[in-house]
Amino acid sequence: MASLSLDINNADVVLEILRESKGFLELTAIDLDVDSAFELAQIQRQLSRWHLQWSETWANDSSRREILTLTQAWADRIRDMAAVLV
């Protein structure tokens, strides 16, 4: 999602990944400790906020930069969490 956020023409692709990510986070949280599950819930809440106002969010340059920054940080954090489960 992060790298796709660089191009304004990727709105539909990023939105689909956003939708899939919300479901993925919900399923993943089941197997985590309370603190990690809470962290994933916070990520899911932000994804939902973007989703609810997608047209406005995507049209705004600073919002797209926020998507890029946050989703990259989240991807790194989730990767760290996944290593704990292996």
N, C-alpha and C positions, 0 to 999 in steps of 0.2 A: 504494500500500500504506500509506503514511504516514497519509493522511487517513482511510482506512477503518479504521485501527487505533483511532480514537477511540471507535468504537461496538462494544461487545462482541458485538452481534448479527451482525457481519460476519465471523465466524470462517471460514465456508466460502469466502467471496469472497477474503479475504486469503490463505487457504491455497492457493487455485488460482493466484493471482498469484505467490505464493512459488514454487510448482512451475514455472510458466512462466519466472520470472526466473532460476531455476537453469539452465535450458536456454539461455536467451538469453545469459547470461553466458559459458557454455561456448563458444557459437558466436562471440561477440564477441571473446573473448580471442585467437582465432586470428590476427586482423589487427592485433594490438597489439604494442608493444615488450615486452620481458621484464618490466620493472618494472610497467607497466600491467596486463599479463596476470597477474602475481603479485597485484596489488591486487584484481583481479576474482576470483581464486581464493580470496582471503581472505574476500571478501564471500560467495561461494558456500558456503564452509565454514560461515559463521555462519547462512546460510539453511538449510543442511542440519541444523545443530544444532537450530534452531527446529522444523524439519519433523519430526525424529525424536521430539520430545517436544511435539508440537503442542497436545494437550489441556491439558497442564500449563502450557505457555508462555502460551497464550491466556487461561487462567483467572486468571493472575496480573497484577494491575494494573501492577506495575513492569515486568514483561516486555513488556506491550503498549506502555507508554511508551517502552521501549528500542526496540521495533520501529519506533514512530513516529519517534523521533529518528534512529536509524541509517539507516532507509530513506530519509528525506528527505535526509540528508547524502550517502548513496550516489547518489541520483538526481541531485543537483547535480554530484557528481564524475563520474559516467558521462556526463552531458550535456557536461561540459568535455572529457572524453576523445573524445566523438563529434565535437566541433568540430575536433579535430586530424585526424580521418580524412577530413573533407570537403574 
